[in-house]
Amino acid sequence: MLPVDARLTSSSDFARATKSGIRVTSQHFVGYLYLSPVTNESSAKCGLIISKSVGGSVKRHRVARKVRHAVAPTISSLPTGSLLVIRALGQDGDSNIETEITELISKLISRSEKVAAK
């Protein structure tokens, strides 16, 4: 479970991350990382978007729990003040969600460092 201060709850923050953030896709997920231009010391926040295309209620909640479990250890490696949104796409089977999320976040971080270097 994510700490309360690491949860993304505002719809405006979700919109900011998905529309203005860096986007990386994998087989089952799309990750968005928004880096705040204002330097603040607030911790990184994470939110999930899991639509009905993933499956029924039980399957959506199972995927959400697995994604939160995979994100929790890596949230501290994100830049301060950043917003991370992970959108689940339709699941075709029981894939290894933890490794896919870890790879997705590492790709987002490396791409954000490239953008920041420009």
Secondary structure, DSSP 8 states (H G I E B T S, - for coil): ---GGGB---HHHHHHHHHHSEEEE-SSEEEEEE--SS------EEEEEE-TTS-SHHHHHHHHHHHHHHHGGGGGGS-TT-EEEEEE----S---HHHHHHHHHHHHHHHHHHHHH-
